[in-house]
Amino acid sequence: MAMTGRIKFSLEDARHIGDMIGVDWSQVDIEQFRIGLAVELEHGARDPATDVTHDDPLLTGKIALAHLKELPDYYTRLTAMEAEAEGQPKPVTKILVIYASMFGHTKVLAEAIAEGAGAVADTMVVLESVDDVEPDELEVADGIIWGSSGIFGEPNPKMATFFSKLGRLWVHGSLQGKVGGVFATTSTPHYGLENILRALQTPMQHHGMIIVTNAGPNTPDRIAYGCPYGAGAAIPVESDRSAPMNRPREEEMELARQFGARVAQVARRLKTGR
Ligand SMILES: Cc1cc2nc3c(=O)[nH]c(=O)nc-3n(C[C@H](O)[C@H](O)[C@H](O)COP(=O)(O)O)c2cc1C
């Protein structure tokens, strides 16, 4: 009497199964029993780890009967509970993207990171210049991604000024367990980009943050333009001051979007388990 894949039962099916396991219909509401068969079978259909009955209708019926013996309206209550849970607002993962920029190049990369993070379900992203960010904002974030342009192989000193304001958060361990990621721009690929990314990670380690790497599938684009420490872009200097601002290459922007999404996904999973 296998009913593989079937999760709908007619009243007639329910009566037949109930009769086979000796249900006393004067004690058990047949509609409740019918719903119970579908609900209990669904556990296995949704997740093999919770598949107890292997779609066996008699075993499924016994589970439904056990519940109905405890609470005659068990399945009405369950349906109401599920509806209530559906209506609950889902927890939102907050990601703060902070950039230190002189002329706007790093802001463009930060925007790609924010876009990627924002594409992750149930995620709220705030993108802010390091000039404006207040330490309190870090406390309410689940994930923090900070980045800077390079000045002689080191992050922009604006980052150091910002870090110097985080003493209170360090004392209270406010950032411990939060998810972190870093990004940087320079004008050349080999004049300090990796060093800047590494330098930006160090304060995260002091604060006990969980640093997300920028490793991923070794596609030709990632091998050519990626960096395992964080998102990066080498943006050539404009030919003269009046020229339009150069932007990261599209490959760098795409890797930055992926990085933003990766950090947001890790933060979301740690926060919600999803
Ligand atoms: C004073 C100064 C020092 C710089 N040092 C470096 C450097 O060491 N390596 C590099 O590749 N680019 C260097 N650059 C270039 C910037 O890092 C690069 O143009 C960056 O993308 C600027 O981003 P921003 O407009 O967001 O500040 C330097 C620029 C300035 C003004």
The ligand as an ORCA input file, in Angstrom:
! r2SCAN-3c Opt
* xyz 0 1
  C      49.560     60.345     -1.641
  C      49.129     59.146     -2.435
  C      49.770     57.951     -2.259
  C      49.404     56.842     -3.017
  N      50.057     55.662     -2.836
  C      49.782     54.619     -3.638
  C      50.502     53.399     -3.519
  O      51.355     53.244     -2.670
  N      50.228     52.417     -4.398
  C      49.295     52.556     -5.394
  O      49.134     51.646     -6.187
  N      48.541     53.687     -5.472
  C      48.772     54.709     -4.635
  N      48.047     55.854     -4.716
  C      46.885     55.888     -5.632
  C      45.557     55.661     -4.905
  O      45.652     54.646     -3.945
  C      44.493     55.278     -5.913
  O      44.386     56.281     -6.875
  C      43.153     55.051     -5.259
  O      42.318     54.333     -6.148
  C      42.438     56.318     -4.868
  O      41.186     56.011     -4.373
  P      40.235     57.119     -3.734
  O      39.868     58.082     -4.788
  O      39.054     56.331     -3.247
  O      40.972     57.724     -2.589
  C      48.363     56.943     -3.963
  C      47.700     58.170     -4.094
  C      48.067     59.252     -3.345
  C      47.334     60.546     -3.520
*
